Amino acid sequence: MVYILGGWQTDFAANWARQGADLADAFSETVGAGLAAVDLEPRDIETGHVGNFVGDLFAGQGLLGGFFGLVHPDFDGLPTSRHEAACASGSVAILAATAELEAGRYDLACVVGLEQMRNVSGQQAAQNLGAAAWTGHEFQDATFLWPRAFSDLADEYERRYGLDSAHLMRIAQINFENAKRNPNAQTRQWAFGEDSFTLDDEANPVVEGRTRKQDCGQVTDGAAVVFLASDRKAAEYAARRGIPLESLAQIKGWGHRSAPISYDAKVRASADQPYVFPQVRRAIEDARRRAGVTALDQIDVVETHDCFTITEYMAIDHLGLTAPGEAWKAVESGMIEIGGALPVNPSGGLIGLGHPVGATGVRMALDACKQVTGQAGDYQVDGARTCQTLNIGGSTTTTVSLIVGTEAA
């Protein structure tokens, strides 16, 4: 079993370029603040992992594992690596670190996810992020590639099951409302008008196809860190601090699946299947099987990928909150709201909290840890002991899901 000792995240409302900061500054701040938050020293860390998608394109910077050596002299010599899986980069970095711990190579890992995205124009950002699609082969007529791709997903749901845009707008509204509870949320101080969550072209303009402004996750500068420990190291950590080992969060299960990079190939392959993205469903089921979760009521809270409202809509049925194509029932019933039967994205998600792509998977794991240990503050879900994360990269080309809980769960 791998334990999450805790972590830290930056304020996702920050604009690093305007503050005169760069990736290295954010990396150092995040690792330093994370060590302090979890009461660890640099010399305690035995291996370092970085989740990042496009630092090379946004900041002209690769080899991000080398930033550890800038944080503290004790990190000189630390084995480090960078991991890329588009928006699932952070989760893949976590999986790599857990594999090292489970193999017995190391006992304590530092996993950082970060991305700088607000230092270029919106059009350039869209072009950079388009690297997660099949370059030169799909969506070439789109001005903003990913809003177009997920507009196509909304069209696919419309064809298969029917789709009411009001349900998508309600998902956005819930996530923005949740974000107001989160002191690190990018949109926590945003204000909306009475027409902001309608089809009004002025209050909620079209971005691409049927994707509108409020359907979209945010372009964000942000970083997050988690510290992962083996059984032995977690027991030492708990004993040294006089806390029960059972109070620490654990990664109880994981799922990791990949599909062809082509969006059309995925949708064609699932034409006669109940789920639009079978590999997403399989990753979810793999995580539950490994964690011993056999029923939905064993999960108390979900942190899922809502890069667009239709992505969360898809996640709701793939997670089994409803039958395929019936996610609208979970929206209408209030099931996914804080206080509902199974809250989704109490943090605000990618729409409300923000989406620094390389950091998102790490941030999800951190929020899962906070929820199951009762440390989520104003967005805490009462009684949460088990959280499932769902993090996707590209048009679900990579999917990672984690089950995080405490031993008492």
C-alpha positions as CSV (number, residue, x, y, z in Angstrom):
1,M,0.0,0.0,0.0
2,V,1.2,3.5,-0.8
3,Y,0.3,6.4,1.6
4,I,-0.3,10.1,0.8
5,L,1.3,12.0,3.6
6,G,-0.2,15.3,2.3
7,G,0.9,18.1,0.1
8,W,0.3,21.7,-1.1
9,Q,-1.0,23.6,-4.1
10,T,-0.5,27.2,-5.4
11,D,-3.2,29.8,-5.7
12,F,-4.7,28.9,-9.2
13,A,-5.7,32.6,-9.6
14,A,-2.1,33.6,-9.9
15,N,-0.5,34.8,-13.2
16,W,3.1,33.9,-12.9
17,A,4.4,36.1,-15.7
18,R,2.7,39.2,-14.3
19,Q,4.2,38.4,-10.9
20,G,7.7,38.1,-12.5
21,A,7.9,34.4,-11.8
22,D,8.7,31.4,-14.0
23,L,8.4,27.6,-13.8
24,A,11.4,27.3,-11.6
25,D,10.1,29.8,-9.2
26,A,6.8,28.1,-8.9
27,F,8.4,24.7,-8.6
28,S,10.6,25.9,-5.7
29,E,7.7,27.6,-3.9
30,T,5.5,24.5,-4.3
31,V,8.1,21.9,-3.1
32,G,9.2,24.2,-0.2
33,A,5.7,24.9,1.0
34,G,4.8,21.3,0.6
35,L,7.7,20.1,2.7
36,A,6.7,22.6,5.4
37,A,3.0,21.6,5.3
38,V,3.8,17.9,5.7
39,D,6.7,18.4,8.2
40,L,9.4,16.8,6.0
41,E,13.0,17.8,5.2
42,P,14.6,17.7,1.7
43,R,16.9,15.0,2.9
44,D,13.9,12.8,3.6
45,I,13.0,12.6,0.0
46,E,14.4,9.6,-1.9
47,T,12.9,10.1,-5.4
48,G,11.3,12.9,-7.4
49,H,8.7,12.9,-10.2
50,V,7.3,15.7,-12.2
51,G,4.0,15.8,-14.2
52,N,4.0,18.3,-17.0
53,F,2.5,18.4,-20.4
54,V,3.8,21.3,-22.5
55,G,6.5,23.3,-20.5
56,D,8.5,23.0,-23.7
57,L,5.9,24.9,-25.7
58,F,4.6,27.4,-23.2
59,A,7.9,28.2,-21.4
60,G,10.5,26.7,-23.7
61,Q,11.6,24.5,-20.8
62,G,12.1,20.8,-20.6
63,L,14.0,18.5,-18.3
64,L,11.9,19.7,-15.3
65,G,13.2,17.0,-12.9
66,G,16.4,19.2,-12.8
67,F,14.4,21.8,-10.9
68,F,14.7,19.7,-7.7
69,G,18.4,20.6,-7.5
70,L,17.5,24.3,-7.5
71,V,15.2,24.0,-4.5
72,H,17.7,22.8,-1.9
73,P,21.3,21.5,-1.9
74,D,20.1,18.2,-0.3
75,F,18.2,17.4,-3.6
76,D,21.5,17.4,-5.5
77,G,21.9,13.7,-6.6
78,L,18.2,12.9,-6.2
79,P,16.9,10.6,-8.9
80,T,14.2,12.5,-10.8
81,S,12.1,12.2,-14.0
82,R,9.3,14.0,-15.9
83,H,6.1,12.4,-17.1
84,E,3.8,13.4,-19.9
85,A,0.3,12.2,-20.7
86,A,-1.4,15.5,-21.7
87,C,-3.9,16.5,-19.0
88,A,-3.3,13.2,-17.2
89,S,0.5,13.9,-16.8
90,G,0.2,14.4,-13.0
91,S,-1.6,11.2,-12.5
92,V,0.9,9.3,-14.6
93,A,3.7,10.8,-12.5
94,I,1.9,9.5,-9.4
95,L,1.7,6.0,-10.9
96,A,5.4,6.0,-11.6
97,A,6.2,7.1,-8.1
98,T,3.9,4.4,-6.6
99,A,5.5,1.8,-8.7
100,E,8.9,2.7,-7.4
101,L,7.7,2.5,-3.8
102,E,5.9,-0.8,-4.3
103,A,9.0,-2.3,-5.9
104,G,11.0,-1.4,-2.8
105,R,13.4,0.9,-4.6
106,Y,12.5,3.9,-2.4
107,D,10.3,4.7,0.5
108,L,9.4,8.4,0.1
109,A,8.6,10.2,-3.1
110,C,7.9,13.8,-4.0
111,V,5.5,14.2,-6.9
112,V,5.1,17.7,-8.4
113,G,2.6,18.7,-11.1
114,L,2.9,22.1,-12.7
115,E,2.0,24.1,-15.8
116,Q,2.4,27.7,-16.9
117,M,-0.3,28.6,-19.4
118,R,-1.1,32.3,-19.0
119,N,2.0,33.7,-20.5
120,V,0.8,33.5,-24.1
121,S,-2.2,34.5,-26.1
122,G,-5.4,32.5,-26.0
123,Q,-4.9,31.4,-29.6
124,Q,-1.3,30.3,-28.9
125,A,-2.4,28.4,-25.8
126,A,-5.0,26.6,-27.9
127,Q,-2.3,25.7,-30.4
128,N,0.0,24.4,-27.7
129,L,-2.6,22.3,-26.1
130,G,-3.6,20.9,-29.5
131,A,-0.4,18.7,-29.2
132,A,-2.5,16.2,-27.3
133,A,-4.7,15.6,-30.4
134,W,-3.5,13.7,-33.5
135,T,-1.5,16.5,-35.1
136,G,-2.2,17.1,-38.7
137,H,-5.0,14.6,-38.8
138,E,-8.0,15.8,-36.8
139,F,-9.8,19.1,-36.1
140,Q,-7.7,21.0,-38.5
141,D,-10.6,23.3,-39.3
142,A,-11.0,24.4,-35.7
143,T,-9.8,27.7,-34.3
144,F,-9.9,26.3,-30.8
145,L,-9.2,22.6,-31.0
146,W,-10.4,21.2,-27.7
147,P,-13.6,23.2,-27.5
148,R,-14.4,21.8,-31.0
149,A,-13.4,18.2,-30.0
150,F,-15.7,18.2,-27.0
151,S,-18.4,19.9,-29.0
152,D,-18.2,16.8,-31.1
153,L,-18.6,14.7,-28.0
154,A,-21.7,16.6,-27.1
155,D,-23.0,15.9,-30.6
156,E,-22.3,12.2,-30.1
157,Y,-24.3,12.2,-26.8
158,E,-27.1,14.0,-28.7
159,R,-27.1,11.3,-31.4
160,R,-27.0,8.4,-29.0
161,Y,-29.1,9.4,-26.1
162,G,-30.4,13.0,-26.5
163,L,-28.8,16.0,-24.7
164,D,-30.2,19.1,-23.1
165,S,-27.7,22.0,-22.8
166,A,-29.5,23.1,-19.6
167,H,-27.9,20.1,-17.9
168,L,-24.4,21.1,-19.1
169,M,-25.0,24.6,-17.8
170,R,-26.1,23.3,-14.4
171,I,-22.8,21.3,-14.2
172,A,-20.9,24.5,-14.8
173,Q,-22.9,26.5,-12.3
174,I,-22.4,23.8,-9.6
175,N,-18.6,23.8,-10.2
176,F,-18.4,27.6,-10.1
177,E,-20.5,27.6,-6.9
178,N,-18.2,25.0,-5.3
179,A,-15.1,27.1,-6.3
180,K,-16.3,29.9,-4.1
181,R,-15.6,27.7,-1.1
182,N,-12.1,27.0,-2.2
183,P,-9.4,29.6,-1.2
184,N,-7.1,28.4,-4.1
185,A,-9.8,28.5,-6.9
186,Q,-9.1,30.6,-9.9
187,T,-12.7,31.7,-10.2
188,R,-13.5,32.2,-6.5
189,Q,-14.2,35.9,-6.9
190,W,-15.9,35.7,-10.3
191,A,-19.4,37.1,-10.7
192,F,-22.0,36.0,-13.1
193,G,-25.2,37.5,-14.5
194,E,-28.6,36.0,-14.8
195,D,-28.0,35.0,-18.4
196,S,-24.4,33.6,-17.8
197,F,-25.6,30.0,-17.8
198,T,-28.0,30.2,-20.7
199,L,-27.7,30.1,-24.5
200,D,-27.4,33.9,-24.6
201,D,-24.7,34.7,-27.2
202,E,-23.6,37.9,-25.4
203,A,-23.6,36.6,-21.8
204,N,-22.3,33.1,-22.8
205,P,-20.8,33.3,-26.2
206,V,-20.0,30.3,-28.5
207,V,-16.4,29.3,-28.6
208,E,-16.6,26.4,-31.1
209,G,-19.6,24.4,-32.3
210,R,-22.0,23.9,-29.4
211,T,-19.2,24.7,-26.8
212,R,-19.9,28.0,-25.0
213,K,-17.7,30.1,-22.6
214,Q,-19.1,28.6,-19.4
215,D,-18.7,25.1,-20.7
216,C,-14.9,25.5,-20.6
217,G,-12.3,24.7,-18.0
218,Q,-9.8,27.4,-17.3
219,V,-6.4,28.3,-18.7
220,T,-4.3,28.3,-15.5
221,D,-0.9,28.8,-14.0
222,G,-0.6,26.3,-11.2
223,A,1.3,23.7,-9.3
224,A,0.6,21.0,-6.7
225,V,2.7,18.5,-4.8
226,V,2.0,15.3,-2.9
227,F,4.4,13.2,-0.8
228,L,4.0,9.4,-1.1
229,A,5.3,6.9,1.3
230,S,5.7,3.1,1.6
231,D,4.1,1.2,4.4
232,R,7.3,1.2,6.4
233,K,8.0,4.9,5.9
234,A,4.4,5.9,6.6
235,A,4.5,3.9,9.9
236,E,7.7,5.8,10.9
237,Y,6.1,9.1,9.9
238,A,3.0,8.5,12.0
239,A,4.9,7.2,15.0
240,R,7.3,10.1,15.0
241,R,4.3,12.6,15.0
242,G,2.2,10.6,17.4
243,I,-0.7,10.1,15.0
244,P,-2.5,6.9,14.1
245,L,-1.3,5.3,10.9
246,E,-5.0,4.7,10.1
247,S,-5.5,8.5,9.9
248,L,-3.2,8.8,6.8
249,A,-4.7,8.6,3.3
250,Q,-3.8,5.6,1.1
251,I,-3.9,5.0,-2.6
252,K,-6.1,1.9,-2.4
253,G,-6.6,1.3,-6.0
254,W,-5.6,2.5,-9.5
255,G,-6.7,2.2,-13.1
256,H,-4.7,3.2,-16.1
257,R,-5.9,2.7,-19.7
258,S,-5.0,4.1,-23.1
259,A,-6.9,4.3,-26.3
260,P,-6.0,5.4,-29.9
261,I,-5.1,9.1,-30.1
262,S,-7.8,9.6,-32.8
263,Y,-11.1,10.9,-31.4
264,D,-13.0,9.4,-34.3
265,A,-11.3,6.0,-33.8
266,K,-12.5,5.9,-30.2
267,V,-16.1,6.8,-31.1
268,R,-16.3,4.4,-34.0
269,A,-15.0,1.6,-31.8
270,S,-17.7,2.1,-29.2
271,A,-20.6,2.5,-31.6
272,D,-22.3,-0.7,-30.5
273,Q,-21.2,-0.5,-26.8
274,P,-23.1,1.1,-23.9
275,Y,-20.3,3.5,-23.0
276,V,-18.9,6.2,-25.4
277,F,-15.4,5.6,-24.0
278,P,-15.0,2.0,-22.9
279,Q,-11.4,2.5,-21.8
280,V,-12.5,5.3,-19.4
281,R,-15.0,2.8,-17.9
282,R,-12.4,0.1,-17.6
283,A,-9.9,2.4,-15.8
284,I,-12.7,3.3,-13.3
285,E,-13.5,-0.4,-12.8
286,D,-9.8,-1.4,-12.5
287,A,-9.3,1.2,-9.7
288,R,-12.4,-0.1,-7.9
289,R,-11.4,-3.8,-8.3
290,R,-7.9,-3.2,-6.9
291,A,-9.4,-1.2,-4.0
292,G,-12.0,-3.8,-3.2
293,V,-14.8,-1.4,-4.0
294,T,-17.8,-3.4,-5.1
295,A,-20.7,-0.9,-4.9
296,L,-21.1,2.8,-5.7
297,D,-22.2,3.6,-2.1
298,Q,-18.7,2.8,-0.9
299,I,-17.5,6.0,-2.6
300,D,-18.2,9.2,-0.8
301,V,-16.9,11.9,-3.2
302,V,-15.5,12.2,-6.7
303,E,-12.9,14.5,-8.2
304,T,-13.3,14.2,-11.9
305,H,-12.0,15.7,-15.2
306,D,-14.3,18.6,-16.3
307,C,-12.2,20.2,-18.9
308,F,-15.6,20.9,-20.4
309,T,-19.1,20.4,-19.0
310,I,-19.7,17.5,-21.4
311,T,-16.6,15.8,-20.0
312,E,-18.1,15.7,-16.6
313,Y,-21.4,14.7,-18.1
314,M,-19.6,11.7,-19.7
315,A,-17.8,11.0,-16.4
316,I,-21.1,10.8,-14.5
317,D,-22.4,7.9,-16.5
318,H,-19.0,6.2,-16.9
319,L,-18.6,6.3,-13.1
320,G,-21.9,4.6,-12.8
321,L,-23.8,7.3,-11.1
322,T,-26.4,6.7,-13.8
323,A,-27.0,4.4,-16.7
324,P,-25.2,5.4,-19.9
325,G,-26.7,8.5,-21.4
326,E,-28.7,9.3,-18.3
327,A,-26.2,11.7,-16.5
328,W,-29.0,14.3,-16.6
329,K,-30.7,12.4,-13.8
330,A,-27.8,13.0,-11.4
331,V,-27.8,16.7,-12.4
332,E,-31.5,17.2,-11.9
333,S,-31.7,15.2,-8.6
334,G,-28.9,17.2,-6.9
335,M,-26.9,14.0,-6.4
336,I,-23.6,15.6,-7.6
337,E,-23.9,18.7,-5.4
338,I,-22.2,19.2,-2.0
339,G,-24.8,17.7,0.3
340,G,-26.0,15.3,-2.4
341,A,-25.7,11.5,-2.5
342,L,-22.3,11.6,-4.2
343,P,-20.7,15.1,-4.6
344,V,-18.7,15.6,-7.7
345,N,-15.9,18.2,-7.8
346,P,-16.4,19.9,-4.4
347,S,-13.1,21.6,-5.1
348,G,-14.7,23.4,-8.1
349,G,-13.0,21.1,-10.6
350,L,-11.3,22.3,-13.7
351,I,-14.1,24.7,-14.5
352,G,-14.1,26.4,-11.1
353,L,-10.8,25.7,-9.5
354,G,-8.7,25.8,-12.6
355,H,-6.8,23.5,-15.0
356,P,-3.0,23.8,-15.1
357,V,-2.9,20.7,-17.2
358,G,0.3,19.0,-15.9
359,A,-0.7,19.7,-12.3
360,T,-4.4,18.6,-12.5
361,G,-3.8,14.9,-11.6
362,V,-1.6,15.8,-8.6
363,R,-4.1,18.4,-7.5
364,M,-6.9,15.8,-7.7
365,A,-4.9,13.4,-5.5
366,L,-4.2,16.1,-3.0
367,D,-7.9,17.1,-2.8
368,A,-8.8,13.4,-2.5
369,C,-6.3,13.2,0.4
370,K,-7.8,16.3,2.0
371,Q,-11.4,15.0,1.7
372,V,-10.7,11.6,3.3
373,T,-8.7,13.0,6.1
374,G,-11.2,15.8,6.9
375,Q,-8.9,18.7,5.8
376,A,-10.8,20.2,2.9
377,G,-12.1,23.2,4.8
378,D,-15.2,24.9,3.5
379,Y,-15.6,22.4,0.7
380,Q,-15.3,19.3,2.9
381,V,-17.8,16.6,2.2
382,D,-19.2,15.5,5.5
383,G,-18.1,12.0,6.5
384,A,-16.0,11.4,3.4
385,R,-13.7,8.4,3.8
386,T,-13.3,7.3,0.2
387,C,-12.7,9.4,-2.9
388,Q,-12.4,8.4,-6.5
389,T,-10.5,10.5,-9.0
390,L,-10.8,10.4,-12.8
391,N,-8.2,12.2,-14.9
392,I,-8.1,12.1,-18.7
393,G,-5.6,13.2,-21.3
394,G,-6.5,14.2,-24.8
395,S,-9.8,12.9,-26.1
396,T,-9.6,10.2,-23.4
397,T,-6.4,8.8,-25.0
398,T,-5.0,8.3,-21.5
399,T,-7.2,7.7,-18.5
400,V,-6.1,7.4,-14.9
401,S,-8.4,6.8,-11.9
402,L,-7.4,6.5,-8.2
403,I,-9.2,5.3,-5.2
404,V,-8.0,7.2,-2.1
405,G,-9.2,6.4,1.4
406,T,-8.2,5.9,5.0
407,E,-7.7,2.5,6.6
408,A,-10.9,2.9,8.5
409,A,-12.9,3.4,5.4
